[in-house]
Amino acid sequence: MNEEELKKQTLQYRELVGDDLFWFSVSQNVMTIEKDRLRFGQLALEILEHFECDRCCKCCTEMPIHLNDEALERLVRLDGDALFDKLDDNEVDNYLKSPCPYLNGDTCTIYEIKPITVQPSNCVSFMPN
């Protein structure tokens, strides 16, 4: 579904259910997404207690990297407005473009300063069984 179709369906839904129910359902969806994100982050941190990153960069070349508020603040201090050119325009939330623009070959140029929350949500997917 492209962006125009999504907008059209959203407006049709809003007309069908009315403003109050529309905004209530939007808020419920946002809360669910945030709750799931927090839960996944907690699980990823627990898993990473038993996992050591070998800096293979597979997660940074194959998966989108979400930036939470802390990560955004740190990267803005590092890159200033240039950071915004490194964000994926196709995402609603703050995701870096793939592959990560902070990779230089197979080396992460910000590994030492990035918050741990950037790493777990990506590396866990590539852990061996």
C-alpha positions in Angstrom: 0.0 0.0 0.0 1.4 3.3 -1.0 1.2 6.5 1.1 -1.7 8.0 -0.9 -3.8 4.9 -0.4 -3.0 4.8 3.3 -4.0 8.5 3.7 -7.3 7.8 1.8 -8.1 4.8 4.0 -7.3 6.7 7.1 -9.6 9.6 6.1 -12.4 7.1 5.2 -12.0 5.4 8.6 -12.1 8.8 10.3 -15.3 9.8 8.5 -16.8 6.4 9.3 -16.2 6.4 13.1 -16.0 10.1 13.9 -13.3 12.2 15.4 -13.5 11.0 19.0 -13.2 7.3 18.2 -10.6 8.0 15.5 -8.3 9.8 17.8 -8.9 7.3 20.6 -7.9 4.4 18.3 -4.9 6.3 17.1 -3.8 6.9 20.7 -4.3 3.2 21.6 -2.2 2.1 18.6 0.6 4.5 19.6 0.5 3.3 23.2 0.6 -0.3 22.0 3.5 0.3 19.7 5.5 2.1 22.5 4.7 -0.7 25.0 5.9 -3.3 22.5 9.0 -1.3 21.8 9.8 -1.0 25.5 9.1 -4.7 26.1 11.3 -5.7 23.1 14.1 -3.4 24.4 14.0 -5.0 27.8 14.1 -8.5 26.4 16.9 -7.6 24.1 18.9 -6.2 27.0 18.3 -9.4 29.0 19.5 -11.5 26.0 22.5 -9.4 25.5 23.7 -10.2 29.0 24.6 -13.6 27.4 25.8 -12.2 24.1 29.0 -10.4 23.1 29.0 -8.3 20.0 31.8 -9.3 17.6 31.2 -6.2 15.5 30.3 -8.1 12.4 28.2 -5.2 11.2 25.6 -7.5 9.8 22.8 -5.9 11.8 23.9 -2.4 10.6 23.9 -3.4 7.0 20.8 -5.5 6.9 18.3 -4.0 9.4 16.9 -0.6 10.0 18.4 1.0 13.2 15.9 2.8 15.4 17.1 5.9 17.2 15.5 6.6 20.6 15.6 10.2 22.0 18.9 9.6 23.8 20.5 8.3 20.6 19.2 11.2 18.6 20.6 13.7 21.1 24.0 12.1 21.1 24.1 11.9 17.3 22.9 15.5 16.9 25.8 16.6 19.1 28.2 14.6 16.9 26.8 15.5 13.5 24.6 18.5 13.9 22.0 19.0 11.2 23.9 16.5 8.9 22.2 13.8 11.0 18.9 14.5 9.4 20.3 13.6 5.9 21.2 10.2 7.4 17.6 9.4 8.6 15.4 7.2 6.4 12.7 9.4 4.8 10.4 6.4 4.3 10.0 5.8 8.1 7.5 7.5 10.4 9.9 7.3 13.4 13.6 8.0 13.5 15.5 5.3 11.7 18.9 5.5 10.1 19.1 4.7 6.4 20.3 1.2 5.6 23.1 0.3 5.5 24.0 2.5 8.5 25.6 5.7 7.3 28.0 5.5 10.2 29.7 2.4 8.8 33.0 2.8 7.1 33.4 -0.5 5.3 32.8 -3.0 8.1 33.7 -0.7 10.9 31.3 1.3 13.0 32.6 4.8 13.4 30.3 5.6 16.4 30.5 2.2 18.2 32.0 3.6 21.4 29.5 6.5 21.7 26.3 5.0 20.6 23.8 4.1 23.4 23.2 0.5 24.1 19.6 0.8 23.0 20.7 1.1 19.4 22.5 -2.2 19.5 20.1 -4.7 21.2 17.2 -4.3 18.9 19.4 -5.2 15.9 22.0 -7.7 17.2 19.5 -10.0 18.8 18.1 -10.9 15.4 21.5 -12.2 14.3 22.3 -14.2 17.4 23.2 -17.9 16.8 20.5 -20.4 17.9 
